[in-house]
Amino acid sequence: MTATLTSGPPATSPGRATFTALAIRETRRLVLNPVFLFAVAFITFALWAGPDAGQTEIDTANPYPAIFLGGFGMMATFWLTRSMRASEPVVGVTPVTQPVRTAALCAVAIVPFACGCLAILRFVQLIPVSSPLYGPFSPSARVAVLVGQIVIPALGGPLLGVALGRWVQFPGAAFVLFLLIYGWVSLVTILTMSHASSALVAVLRLFAPFAFFTYTGDTHSAGFAVTAWRGSPWFFIGWQLALCAIAVLVALLRGAEGRVRTRIIRALAIAGAAALILLVLAALGGFTYPLTA
Amino acid sequence: MTGTVLRAGAWPAVAGISGAAVVVGGFGAAFPAAATVLLPVCFTLLAAAAAFTLDEPASLVVDVTPTGPVRRTQIRAVALLAPLAAGALVLLATAARGLALPWGATGLALAGNVLLGFAAACVARTRTGEPGAVVGTAIVLVLMAPALEPHVARWVRTFPAPGAGGLSSDTVWWTVLAVCAVAIAVSLGGRSLPSWMSTVPISRRRRSYPTVQPP
């Protein structure tokens, strides 16, 4: 009799079922968000159309997924998070705690992440990893460059949007942050063009959620060629993943109490230290000087 | 009354975004090589700041007071001085650094950006009391399109950077200024709006409240 009772599938815990239901609901809201839909439509069009004929560098097409899935995804999840603010007095008295609701919101990042995975597959189909457009990087480092430029920003942007939505009251915070990050990445990339050998400039270039690793242009000595900048693409992925972890933890910290809060703060300290170490390793690793193929 | 209406404005948002624009523009002035990338970002932020000037959290109350939308908008337009002053400060810093920009065209682009944000807010204000966030986001997406998507930059330029193709920024901004003037006039008049702009029940109801004219 006992064997009959215990042989069935294990029952799902109520907490897990609630989380799954919330995550599915939030995911449905994200995929119906007009900003996110526009981003996906644009990426689909850009990757379907492919690069322009005679394209001499990967960097013209690389930032699209980061901008649209990451940047626009950040704005979409920011709105998604903020949209629940008005109903907080009602939602706040339900048995589901705010960190669980935040975790469900963070789970929606799997959608842009999946889009990023599809985007990298299409990108590799359009410009194979063996192409000389990637510069002097090894094949594995080329994949790392693409993962760091296409897949991880698509995951990190939406997570950042959730953290921002949980902590910042100002409704325009997402687009202001988007423009600040865009301006910062542009500035440090332009600085790198003129100070490619500088270690400090390399750290500044990698101190961002997105970074370029190559420059295509007239190098005078080698003519029109692809130059690989300083830095390790693999450690840069580690830095980006640490930033993602920080974004999730900062988002979860809102409304956390007691032991959970203590654990989150401890994890945040570890993630911060890991991020710092990985940033230094990213700047010091890889090529230690600009290399032209 | 002017002071009261001005005090109720979304000053933290306007000043905060204008401040961020000054920082970005300041980097553009400090690093001349990046000026043509950072100044458009600065101007876009100023346009977004202008979009917040008409935010009115107490719109349900304010909209039925005897002070009409024209007068309220006129008073709130004073707040546009903040983004315009921030932009002028950035341009002064850029000029002081010796950058050779077409100053007339750059000034026109600054004025056009700010007026575009304000005009979009005027139109959206007929539907909602706090148009800043939505209009600001939309304005950012539109104004950054040439920077984010090179295909758009081939058709239209929003900043007088040398060497690009497409419509010149002067043509774009003179056209935008004209369209903005019409849009502001129409939205303040509250009539002749396209049907899709006046379909929100609360908006219709608010417009139909009886108002008492001041003696």
Interface residues (C-beta under 8 A of the other chain):
Chain A: V35 F42 T60 I67 M75 F170 P171 G172 A174 F175 V176 F178 L179 L180 Y182 G183 S186 L187 I190 L191 M193 S194
Chain B: P12 A13 G16 I17 A20 V24 F27 F31 A33 A34 V37 L38 V41 T44 L45 A48 F52 E130 G132 A133 G136 T137 V140 L141 M144 A147 L148 E149 P150
